[in-house]
Amino acid sequence: MEKVHGRVKIDMFNRHSVRTLWLFVSIVIIGVPGCGLIQRDRTPEEVFSLALSGIAGKETLSFEGEAGLRRENSGLFENQFKFEGKLENHDRLTLQTRLPGEVTAVGTGIQTTAVKNNGQPSGFSASFERKQGQWMALSAQHEPLRGSLSRFNPIAQMEKIDKMNKTIQSEYGAGRRTRTLRIELAPEDAKSWAVTQLNDEMNAIRAEYMHKAATVKGARKEKLEKDLEKVWKQGETTMQQMMKQASVQTVYHLTVDRKSSLPLRLSSESQVSYTDNNRKSNKEALVTDVNFKSYQ
């Protein structure tokens, strides 16, 4: 009799174990989306592509950021400022920045000073519109630093990154709800992009000063225009000479929401190593950090 009861207990245990096993498998199957038992984790390239597609499909969004220039690996920043932006109607973007002093195009020696309001540093504002995949400035040609502001458009940055050679890796330490990517541009592409941005800044500065010179009356006008043109050409020549032998390393960090695939934060550091006219080695790094605030 004891043997019979023993077998009954064993059979009941086995049936209970089987039911428990099938229940566990059912939970796994039901809990995993899709047809497979295990969902394949997206590659870093796929995460970036989804983030870019997501932000490209938004009608409105806003963001806040800050930027600063650091020299020779110093922990101190020069020309540090904050900026904000708002996208409306899908293709219309307004950028506003507050500049606490003089801004210098890297290596040119040409400076422009932020306009002050009631003794306080004021900023610049510029509007851009996306036409056929390109962001075009809607500001007047002579408005100060319209070229510089364009480099702080995070949407344009992501669109540009997508077209360049790069390596994308996942970074550890992100939260359960986010995923962070490390994106390093190929040195040749990073340098080419940096040169393009510097040329835009130089042209913006030239347009601004020539516009001011045009308001001068009398014989001083012609002399002032010639002097400004001379200074601008010297600055452009200096920049081109330095950038010719320069090396550029640009790294982005993109934090993405796992659920929506939308960007939450985009930070970057673009380091330029060059030799100046005195044959002195220099390093400058432009550091930016943007946080996206809202999407619609």
ZAMARGU-4260 file (C-alpha; in steps of 0.2 Angstrom, whole numbers, plus 5000, padded with zeros to 4 digits):
<rodrens>
0) 5000/5000/5000 | 5014/5012/5004 | 5022/5008/4987 | 5005/5012/4978 | 5004/5029/4988
5) 5022/5032/4984 | 5019/5030/4965 | 5003/5041/4966 | 5013/5055/4975 | 5027/5053/4962
10) 5014/5054/4947 | 5006/5069/4955 | 5023/5078/4957 | 5027/5074/4939 | 5011/5081/4933
15) 5012/5096/4944 | 5030/5099/4937 | 5025/5097/4919 | 5010/5109/4922 | 5023/5122/4930
20) 5035/5120/4916 | 5021/5123/4903 | 5015/5138/4912 | 5033/5145/4912 | 5035/5142/4894
25) 5018/5150/4891 | 5023/5165/4900 | 5039/5167/4890 | 5030/5165/4874 | 5016/5177/4878
30) 5028/5189/4886 | 5039/5190/4871 | 5033/5201/4856 | 5034/5194/4839 | 5034/5177/4832
35) 5051/5171/4840 | 5054/5166/4858 | 5068/5179/4860 | 5067/5197/4853 | 5083/5201/4844
40) 5092/5217/4851 | 5094/5231/4838 | 5111/5235/4832 | 5118/5252/4836 | 5116/5257/4818
45) 5098/5252/4818 | 5095/5262/4834 | 5103/5277/4826 | 5092/5275/4810 | 5076/5273/4820
50) 5081/5289/4831 | 5084/5299/4815 | 5068/5293/4807 | 5058/5297/4823 | 5065/5315/4824
55) 5062/5318/4805 | 5044/5314/4807 | 5040/5326/4820 | 5030/5342/4817 | 5036/5351/4832
60) 5049/5349/4845 | 5060/5360/4856 | 5077/5358/4864 | 5090/5367/4875 | 5109/5366/4875
65) 5125/5373/4879 | 5142/5374/4871 | 5160/5380/4875 | 5177/5380/4868 | 5191/5371/4878
70) 5209/5373/4874 | 5224/5362/4877 | 5214/5349/4887 | 5210/5362/4900 | 5195/5359/4911
75) 5190/5378/4909 | 5179/5383/4895 | 5180/5399/4884 | 5165/5407/4875 | 5153/5397/4885
80) 5135/5400/4881 | 5118/5392/4881 | 5105/5391/4866 | 5088/5384/4863 | 5078/5379/4848
85) 5061/5376/4842 | 5055/5367/4827 | 5038/5371/4820 | 5028/5365/4805 | 5040/5351/4802
90) 5053/5361/4792 | 5055/5378/4801 | 5067/5380/4815 | 5072/5395/4826 | 5088/5395/4836
95) 5091/5408/4849 | 5108/5409/4859 | 5115/5420/4873 | 5133/5425/4870 | 5142/5432/4886
100) 5156/5441/4877 | 5166/5440/4861 | 5166/5426/4849 | 5181/5421/4839 | 5181/5410/4824
105) 5194/5397/4828 | 5211/5402/4822 | 5206/5417/4813 | 5209/5431/4825 | 5193/5440/4819
110) 5180/5443/4833 | 5163/5449/4835 | 5154/5455/4850 | 5137/5451/4856 | 5125/5466/4856
115) 5121/5471/4873 | 5104/5476/4880 | 5103/5487/4896 | 5121/5482/4899 | 5118/5464/4899
120) 5124/5452/4885 | 5111/5448/4873 | 5110/5434/4860 | 5108/5431/4842 | 5093/5423/4834
125) 5092/5415/4817 | 5078/5405/4807 | 5081/5391/4796 | 5070/5381/4784 | 5073/5363/4777
130) 5072/5363/4759 | 5075/5347/4749 | 5085/5340/4763 | 5095/5356/4766 | 5094/5368/4780
135) 5094/5386/4773 | 5096/5402/4783 | 5081/5414/4782 | 5090/5427/4791 | 5097/5442/4782
140) 5114/5439/4774 | 5122/5452/4786 | 5116/5446/4802 | 5130/5441/4814 | 5135/5423/4816
145) 5121/5416/4806 | 5133/5403/4799 | 5139/5399/4817 | 5122/5396/4823 | 5118/5383/4810
150) 5131/5371/4818 | 5121/5370/4834 | 5105/5363/4825 | 5105/5345/4832 | 5093/5339/4819
155) 5105/5345/4805 | 5119/5337/4814 | 5110/5320/4815 | 5106/5321/4797 | 5124/5325/4792
160) 5131/5311/4803 | 5119/5299/4794 | 5128/5303/4777 | 5146/5302/4784 | 5158/5287/4787
165) 5157/5283/4806 | 5158/5269/4819 | 5143/5267/4831 | 5145/5257/4847 | 5133/5255/4861
170) 5139/5262/4878 | 5136/5253/4894 | 5128/5261/4909 | 5113/5267/4901 | 5096/5266/4911
175) 5083/5252/4908 | 5073/5265/4898 | 5087/5272/4887 | 5101/5267/4876 | 5116/5277/4873
180) 5127/5276/4857 | 5145/5282/4854 | 5147/5289/4837 | 5164/5293/4830 | 5166/5301/4813
185) 5179/5296/4801 | 5194/5308/4803 | 5193/5313/4785 | 5174/5317/4786 | 5176/5326/4803
190) 5189/5337/4796 | 5180/5341/4780 | 5164/5345/4790 | 5174/5356/4802 | 5182/5366/4787
195) 5165/5369/4780 | 5158/5375/4796 | 5173/5387/4798 | 5171/5394/4781 | 5153/5397/4784
200) 5158/5407/4800 | 5171/5417/4790 | 5159/5422/4777 | 5146/5427/4790 | 5158/5438/4799
205) 5164/5446/4782 | 5146/5449/4777 | 5142/5457/4794 | 5157/5469/4794 | 5154/5474/4776
210) 5136/5478/4780 | 5142/5489/4794 | 5155/5497/4783 | 5142/5501/4770 | 5133/5513/4782
215) 5148/5524/4783 | 5147/5540/4773 | 5161/5549/4764 | 5179/5545/4759 | 5181/5534/4775
220) 5169/5521/4767 | 5181/5515/4754 | 5196/5514/4765 | 5186/5505/4778 | 5180/5492/4766
225) 5198/5489/4759 | 5204/5487/4777 | 5191/5475/4782 | 5193/5465/4766 | 5212/5464/4770
230) 5209/5458/4788 | 5196/5445/4782 | 5208/5438/4768 | 5222/5437/4781 | 5211/5428/4793
235) 5205/5416/4779 | 5222/5412/4773 | 5228/5409/4791 | 5213/5397/4794 | 5216/5388/4778
240) 5235/5385/4781 | 5231/5379/4799 | 5217/5367/4794 | 5227/5360/4779 | 5239/5351/4791
245) 5226/5349/4806 | 5218/5333/4812 | 5200/5333/4818 | 5192/5320/4830 | 5173/5321/4832
250) 5163/5310/4844 | 5145/5311/4848 | 5135/5303/4862 | 5117/5300/4858 | 5104/5294/4871
255) 5088/5287/4864 | 5072/5282/4873 | 5070/5263/4871 | 5051/5264/4869 | 5049/5278/4857
260) 5066/5277/4849 | 5067/5296/4850 | 5083/5306/4854 | 5083/5312/4872 | 5101/5319/4872
265) 5115/5323/4860 | 5132/5328/4866 | 5148/5330/4856 | 5166/5335/4857 | 5176/5340/4841
270) 5194/5342/4844 | 5205/5351/4832 | 5224/5349/4833 | 5234/5361/4823 | 5251/5371/4821
275) 5250/5390/4821 | 5260/5402/4812 | 5273/5402/4826 | 5275/5383/4824 | 5267/5380/4840
280) 5255/5365/4843 | 5238/5369/4848 | 5222/5359/4853 | 5205/5366/4853 | 5189/5357/4857
285) 5171/5363/4854 | 5160/5354/4866 | 5141/5354/4865 | 5127/5346/4875 | 5108/5346/4869
290) 5093/5340/4878 | 5077/5337/4869 | 5062/5344/4879 | 5046/5340/4869 | 5039/5331/4854
295) 5023/5332/4845
</rodrens>
